[in-house]
C-alpha cells in the first residue's frame, strides 16, 4: 500500500468513528426556463461523516473567519466547490473556503470553512 492509500484509510477510520453526520449539497446551474423566468438548478445530496469543530480564538483573529464559522474535515472523492452547501445540525451552511490536504496527486481530506446561511 502506498502512503496516499494509508493516509486515506486512516482518515476514513477516524472520521467514521468520531465524525458527525453532514450532507454535502452539490448545486448545478442548468439552463434558463423562459416559462418560469428562472434558472433550473439541480441539487445532489451526499451524506457523509465529517469532523465538525469551532475555530480557535487565534484562528478567529483572521479577517476571514467569524465567530459563528465552523470547520469541517471530510474525506470524499468529490470535487467540492464554493457553490456547494453543507447541511449540519438542521441548518444550511455556505462554504467560505476549501483547503485540500493532498499527497502527490491525491486529495486525502477536504477542510471546509462553513458559515450559516
C-alpha positions in Angstrom: 0.0 0.0 0.0 1.2 3.5 -0.8 1.4 6.4 1.7 -1.5 8.0 0.0 -3.7 4.9 0.4 -2.7 4.6 4.0 -3.5 8.3 4.7 -6.9 7.9 3.1 -7.7 4.7 5.1 -6.6 6.4 8.3 -8.7 9.5 7.6 -11.7 7.2 6.8 -11.4 5.2 10.0 -11.0 8.3 12.3 -13.9 10.2 10.7 -16.2 7.2 10.7 -15.5 6.6 14.4 -15.5 10.2 15.6 -17.3 12.2 12.9 -20.7 13.9 12.8 -23.3 13.4 10.1 -23.1 16.1 7.4 -24.7 16.4 4.0 -22.7 18.0 1.2 -25.1 19.6 -1.3 -23.9 20.0 -4.9 -25.7 22.8 -6.7 -25.5 22.6 -10.5 -27.0 25.5 -12.5 -28.8 24.4 -15.6 -30.4 26.3 -18.4 -32.8 29.2 -18.2 -36.5 28.3 -18.2 -38.4 31.1 -20.0 -41.8 30.0 -18.8 -40.9 30.4 -15.1 -38.3 33.1 -15.7 -35.8 31.2 -13.5 -32.6 29.2 -13.9 -33.0 25.5 -13.5 -31.0 24.2 -10.5 -30.2 20.5 -9.8 -29.3 19.6 -6.2 -27.5 16.4 -5.3 -27.0 15.4 -1.7 -24.0 13.4 -0.5 -24.4 12.1 3.1 -21.1 11.7 4.8 -19.3 11.8 8.2 -17.2 14.8 9.0 -15.3 16.2 11.9 -17.1 19.5 12.8 -15.3 21.9 15.1 -15.2 25.5 16.1 -12.3 27.7 15.2 -9.8 28.6 18.0 -9.6 32.2 19.3 -6.2 32.5 17.5 -7.8 31.4 14.2 -10.6 33.9 14.6 -8.2 36.8 14.6 -8.2 36.4 10.8 -10.4 38.8 8.9 -11.9 35.8 7.0 -13.2 33.8 10.0 -16.2 35.0 12.0 -17.3 33.8 15.5 -20.0 31.5 14.2 -18.0 29.9 11.4 -17.3 26.1 11.7 -14.6 23.9 10.3 -15.5 20.6 8.7 -12.9 17.9 7.9 -14.3 15.4 5.4 -12.8 12.6 3.4 -14.5 12.4 0.0 -13.6 11.7 -3.6 -15.7 14.6 -4.9 -14.6 17.9 -6.4 -16.2 20.2 -3.9 -16.5 23.9 -4.9 -17.7 27.0 -3.0 -21.0 26.7 -4.9 -21.9 23.7 -2.7 -23.5 24.0 0.7 -23.4 21.8 3.8 -26.3 20.7 5.9 -25.3 20.2 9.5 -27.3 20.4 12.8 -30.5 21.1 10.8 -29.0 24.2 9.3 -27.7 25.1 5.8 -24.2 26.5 5.7 -22.4 28.1 2.8 -18.8 27.1 2.0 -16.5 30.0 2.5 -13.1 28.3 1.9 -11.8 24.9 0.9 -8.4 23.5 1.7 -7.4 20.2 0.1 -4.9 18.2 2.1 -3.0 16.3 -0.6 -0.3 13.7 -1.1 1.3 13.9 -4.5 -1.8 13.9 -6.8 -4.3 12.5 -4.4 -6.6 14.5 -2.1 -6.7 12.9 1.3 -9.2 15.2 3.0 -11.1 18.4 2.5 -11.1 21.1 5.2 -14.1 23.4 4.7 -14.8 26.7 6.4 -18.6 27.0 6.6 -20.9 29.8 7.6 -24.7 29.5 8.4 -26.9 30.9 5.7 
